Amino acid sequence: MKIALIGLGSVGRGVAEMITKKDLGLTITGLADSKSGAMDPKGLDIPTLLTHKKKNGHCGDPDISTLDIIKKADYDALVEVTPTNALSGEPAIGYIKAALARKKHVVTSNKGPIALANKELRTMAQENGVALRYEATVAGAIPIMHTLEHGLAGNDILALYGVLNGTCNYILTRMADEGLTYEQALMEAREMGYAEADPTYDVKGIDASIKLVILANNIWGHDVRLTDVDCTGIDLLTPDALRLADDEGCTIRLIAEAIPRKNILRVSPRIIEKSHPLVVDGTLNALTLETDMAKEITLIGRGAGSVETASAIIGDLLYIKDRYDGSA
Amino acid sequence: MKIALIGLGSVGRGVAEMITKKDLGLTITGLADSKSGAMDPKGLDIPTLLTHKKKNGHCGDPDISTLDIIKKADYDALVEVTPTNALSGEPAIGYIKAALARKKHVVTSNKGPIALANKELRTMAQENGVALRYEATVAGAIPIMHTLEHGLAGNDILALYGVLNGTCNYILTRMADEGLTYEQALMEAREMGYAEADPTYDVKGIDASIKLVILANNIWGHDVRLTDVDCTGIDLLTPDALRLADDEGCTIRLIAEAIPRKNILRVSPRIIEKSHPLVVDGTLNALTLETDMAKEITLIGRGAGSVETASAIIGDLLYIKDRYDGSA
C-alpha cells in the first residue's frame, strides 16, 4: 500500500523510520515537511531524505508544498502528523479533507481535527468510501480505538476513566514519591523533556480534555466539545494534599472521566487508591472502560514518544491494508 | 448470523442470555447441553429453553445429541463452550472438527483443543475458508487476541508476562494483605467460589501454563506444549516470603512469562514491585506485552465469569459477522 506522509516532526520521523525498517508492505510515495515535499510513485528513498533534512533543514523540493503532495502524489493512504492546532484544527482539517476528496484513506495523530471536526470528517470519509482512523490521537501506543472497535464489540460502554496526560502524571508521581512542590516537579519534568517551556496546555488539563472529547465522541457518537468538559488542572496542588492522600493509602492523579448516565464529562485531580489499576507511574497513560459484559477493562502504556506513536499509526495503516486490500 | 451453541454451563448460559438480551444480529438456531439438543433454523426460544433446563436438567430433546446439532443444525458459526479436558482435548476437538468440516466458523472458550491441537485446527479452518477464534480461552474478558491481531499489528512481540489465574491471584492477594497462610487463603477462596474442591489445576500453575501455551503459539506460531513450560505453583509459599517481599516494597504474584530470545517459557511465583502494572488484586487477570514499537502494553480485566467470558465470545462472533457478512 502506498503512503503519503505529511509532517516530519518526532512522530513523522518515527513512522518513516519504522515503515522503512520493517517489512510491512507499506511504501512511502509522498513526503512533506513544513518547508518542502518529495514524491515518487515507485517509493521514495527515505533514509537519504531524512539525512538531507538533518543537514539542510528540509527533506525535499522547496517548491513542492504539503498540499501539492496531498493533491498530486500517487498514494492510497495519507498519514497526517503535522502539528496540532487545538483552536482551529487548521491547516490539518484542510489537509485531511483534500485527501478524503481524492478518495484516499487518512490516518492521523492530530488531535485538533478529530476533536473539532470529527463528525464532518467521518461523514466525508464514509461518503467517499474510505477510512479515517486516529488511534494515535489518544494515549499514544495504547490501542484504545481498536479495543473499542473490536475487542469489546457488543459491549455497551458505560463509562471511561483515563490518565491521558503523561506530563501531569509525571509531576504528580514525583510530588507523591519525593515530596516535591508542584514547581519543583514541573522544573524536573522540563529538564527530562516531559514538559514544554509553556506547560499550560498540559498542566491545566486542556490536553486531557481534548482527548476526552475525542473518546466520548468516538464511543457515544455525541458531538461534545472542549467547552463541555468540566476541567481543573494540577497547578494548584500542594505537597500537603498528596501527603494527606498518602495517609489513607491513596494518591492523586489527573483523571479524565466520561459517565453519560450521570452527565459527567470532567478532567480533575482525584484522590484514588494506590492499588487502583489507573494509578500508573511516571509518564505512562492508562484507561479504564466500564462495560456491561466485560465489566472493567484497563489498558496501560506509553502515551507519547516517536516510535510509540508510530505503532498506533502503523496499526491503523495495516488495518486499512487488510480491510481494503484491493487498493494496494 | 446464525449460531449453534454447544455447552450450557456458566459460560454457555452467559452467551445465550446476552445474545437474547442484546440486539447484535445474532440468532441461536442450535443449542445443546450434555444431555439434549434443540434446533430451529428460524431461531430458538432461548428463555423458554433455559427455564426448561432449570426445571428438568436438560434444555431440549434427549434424543438429539451435541454432534447432531453440530452436524445437522442450520448455522453459520459454532460456539463451543463444553467443559475443558486439558489432557485429551476431547470431545471438544471432535466437535470443532465436525463444524469446520461443514465449513462453519468456530468460536471457542475451550482451552483443551486450542492448547493441544491449535495448529491442526487452524489449518483445517483455513482450508475450509472459515474462522477459528478463541479470545475467551485466555484471560476471560480481556481482549488479548484482538489486541495482538489488530491493536499491535506491525509490532514484534518480544515477550509477554501475565497474571493468568484468578484463583492464585486471589490467594496471593489475601496472604499479602491479611498475613493469611496459604491454607487459610485457599479455604477462603473456596468459600468465595473462586477455588474448586480440588484446586490442583489452579494452584500448581497448570491452568496458567495452558494459557501461556495458547498465547505463545498464537504469537510466535511455535508449536510448544504444556510439557515445555517450566512450572512452579503457589502451594508452597509461606506468609514469611510475602512479608519479606513487602519489606522491599514488593509482593509475590504467579507470573506466566514467555521470552523467546532467552528461551524462557515459565510459570512461577515472582517477587515484583507493588507499583508494577501486573500487580492486580483479587481475581483480576493482567497481561503485559513487550513490543518493539509500542514498548510495554498492559491489559487488566476479569479473567472469569459467565457474562465476562460471554463478552469475549460475542466479540469473536461480531468480528466474524463483520468480516464474513455474506454468510449471515
Contacts between the chains, C-beta under 8 A, distances in Angstrom:
chain1	res1	chain2	res2	distance
A	18	B	154	7.6
A	18	B	293	6.2
A	22	B	154	6.7
A	24	B	154	5.6
A	135	B	151	8.0
A	141	B	293	7.2
A	141	B	294	3.7
A	141	B	295	6.5
A	141	B	297	6.5
A	142	B	294	7.9
A	142	B	297	6.5
A	143	B	147	5.9
A	143	B	150	7.2
A	143	B	151	2.6
A	143	B	152	6.3
A	143	B	294	7.8
A	143	B	297	7.4
A	146	B	146	7.0
A	146	B	147	7.1
A	146	B	150	4.7
A	146	B	151	3.9
A	147	B	143	5.9
A	147	B	146	7.1
A	147	B	147	6.7
A	147	B	151	6.2
A	149	B	150	8.0
A	150	B	143	7.2
A	150	B	146	4.7
A	150	B	150	5.8
A	150	B	315	6.7
A	150	B	319	6.0
A	151	B	135	7.9
A	151	B	143	2.6
A	151	B	146	3.9
A	151	B	147	6.2
A	151	B	151	7.4
A	151	B	315	6.0
A	152	B	143	6.2
A	152	B	311	7.1
A	152	B	315	6.6
A	153	B	314	7.3
A	153	B	315	4.9
A	153	B	318	4.3
A	153	B	319	6.7
A	153	B	322	7.9
A	154	B	18	7.6
A	154	B	22	6.7
A	154	B	24	5.6
A	154	B	311	6.9
A	154	B	314	4.0
A	154	B	315	5.9
A	154	B	317	7.7
A	154	B	318	5.2
A	155	B	311	5.9
A	155	B	315	7.9
A	275	B	279	8.0
A	275	B	281	5.7
A	277	B	277	7.4
A	277	B	280	6.5
A	277	B	284	7.9
A	277	B	300	4.8
A	279	B	275	8.0
A	280	B	277	6.4
A	281	B	275	5.6
A	284	B	277	7.9
A	291	B	311	7.2
A	293	B	18	6.2
A	293	B	141	7.2
A	293	B	307	5.1
A	293	B	308	6.7
A	293	B	310	6.0
A	293	B	311	3.6
A	293	B	314	7.0
A	294	B	141	3.6
A	294	B	142	7.9
A	294	B	143	7.8
A	294	B	301	6.2
A	294	B	302	7.0
A	294	B	308	5.8
A	294	B	311	4.0
A	294	B	312	7.6
A	295	B	141	6.5
A	295	B	301	7.2
A	295	B	302	5.4
A	295	B	305	7.7
A	295	B	308	6.0
A	296	B	301	6.6
A	296	B	302	7.5
A	297	B	141	6.5
A	297	B	142	6.5
A	297	B	143	7.4
A	297	B	299	7.1
A	297	B	300	7.2
A	297	B	301	4.4
A	298	B	298	7.9
A	298	B	299	7.2
A	298	B	300	4.1
A	298	B	301	6.8
A	299	B	297	7.1
A	299	B	298	7.2
A	299	B	299	5.7
A	299	B	300	7.8
A	300	B	277	4.8
A	300	B	297	7.2
A	300	B	298	4.1
A	300	B	299	7.8
A	300	B	300	7.3
A	301	B	294	6.3
A	301	B	295	7.2
A	301	B	296	6.6
A	301	B	297	4.3
A	301	B	298	6.8
A	302	B	294	7.0
A	302	B	295	5.4
A	302	B	296	7.5
A	305	B	295	7.6
A	307	B	293	5.1
A	308	B	293	6.7
A	308	B	294	5.8
A	308	B	295	6.0
A	310	B	293	6.0
A	311	B	152	7.1
A	311	B	154	6.9
A	311	B	155	5.9
A	311	B	291	7.2
A	311	B	293	3.6
A	311	B	294	4.0
A	312	B	294	7.6
A	314	B	153	7.3
A	314	B	154	4.1
A	314	B	293	7.0
A	315	B	150	6.7
A	315	B	151	6.0
A	315	B	152	6.6
A	315	B	153	4.9
A	315	B	154	5.9
A	315	B	155	7.9
A	317	B	154	7.7
A	318	B	153	4.3
A	318	B	154	5.2
A	319	B	150	6.0
A	319	B	153	6.7
A	322	B	153	7.9
